Amino acid sequence: MTLLAANFIEELRKTGLNANWVLPDGAEMGPAQPVVTVEGHGRRVTMARAGIEQLMPELTDLRAWADGMDQLLRKDTAGWQPWPYFIDEHKVWV
């Protein structure tokens, strides 16, 4: 796991979320390759490389993004499917 990945996971965990880097060491990061899982409040999302790429501009304030993810995971009833919908969403969530 790279330093950026470790910092990403650490910031998510600081908000109380259970985050795990699931990309195996040395594995190629394909567009739909699962990269990280984030769990909290009875929900789980798995992000693919495309989601990480879309997030890159926001990584300057990673804590703000992690807090936003915490808020998103608090909404509605428990489940395991992604709930925000947007163009090319299938490239972001696995």
MARVEX-329594 format. One line per 8 residues: number of its first residue (from 1); for each residue z, x, y of C-alpha. Coordinates in Angstrom, 2 decimals. Each point is the difference from the previous one (the first is absolute). Layout:
NUM> Z/X/Y; ...
This chain:
1> 0.00/0.00/0.00; -0.91/1.35/3.43; 2.43/0.33/2.89; -1.70/-2.92/1.77; 0.41/-2.16/-3.11; 3.66/0.99/-0.33; 0.64/-0.84/3.67; -1.81/-3.33/-0.43
9> 2.22/-0.92/-2.97; 3.15/1.21/1.79; -0.67/-2.18/3.07; -0.54/-3.07/-2.17; 3.22/0.69/-1.87; 1.90/0.36/3.30; -0.76/-3.66/0.67; 1.50/-0.96/-3.37
17> -3.29/-0.43/-1.83; -0.64/1.47/-3.43; -3.13/2.11/0.42; -1.65/2.20/-2.61; -3.01/2.30/0.16; -1.91/-0.96/-3.16; -3.01/2.30/0.32; 0.44/2.71/-2.65
25> 0.14/3.58/1.25; -3.48/1.49/0.07; -1.74/-3.37/-0.44; -3.03/-0.84/2.11; 0.72/-2.76/2.50; -2.84/-2.47/-0.59; -0.49/-2.96/2.39; 1.77/-2.47/-2.31
33> 2.42/2.53/-1.50; 3.60/-1.27/0.17; 1.86/2.38/2.30; 3.38/-1.50/0.89; 2.08/-3.02/-0.96; 2.44/-1.61/2.41; 2.62/-2.48/-1.22; 2.55/-2.04/1.86
41> 1.41/-3.50/0.40; -1.45/-1.12/-3.35; -3.53/1.11/0.84; -2.17/2.97/-0.88; -3.24/1.35/1.40; -2.12/2.83/-1.35; -2.11/1.81/2.55; -3.28/1.73/-0.77
49> -1.57/2.93/1.83; -1.86/-2.37/2.34; 3.33/-1.41/1.18; 1.38/3.46/0.65; -3.16/0.90/1.96; 0.36/-3.10/2.17; 3.62/0.90/0.58; -0.69/3.59/1.11
57> -0.29/-0.80/3.76; 3.40/-1.69/-0.18; 1.73/2.91/-1.72; 0.95/1.46/3.36; 2.82/-2.55/-0.05; 0.65/-0.35/-3.71; 3.43/-1.58/0.51; -1.59/-2.89/1.94
65> -2.46/-0.59/-2.85; 2.76/0.17/-2.61; 2.05/-2.53/1.99; -3.08/-2.23/0.17; -0.47/0.25/-3.77; 3.66/-0.97/-0.44; -0.54/-3.09/2.18; -3.17/-0.92/-1.93
73> 1.79/0.25/-3.34; 2.78/-2.32/1.25; -2.37/-2.94/0.56; -0.44/-3.04/-2.27; 0.83/-0.26/-3.65; 0.12/2.87/-2.45; -3.23/1.07/-1.65; -2.13/2.99/-0.84
81> -3.27/-0.76/1.79; -0.96/1.33/3.43; 0.17/-2.75/2.62; -1.69/1.33/3.18; -3.72/-0.69/-0.13; -2.66/1.89/1.92; -3.54/1.33/-0.36; -0.39/2.39/-2.95
89> 3.54/-0.70/-1.13; -1.09/0.69/-3.57; -0.39/3.67/1.01; 3.62/0.24/1.14; 2.17/-1.77/-2.56; -0.23/0.69/-3.70
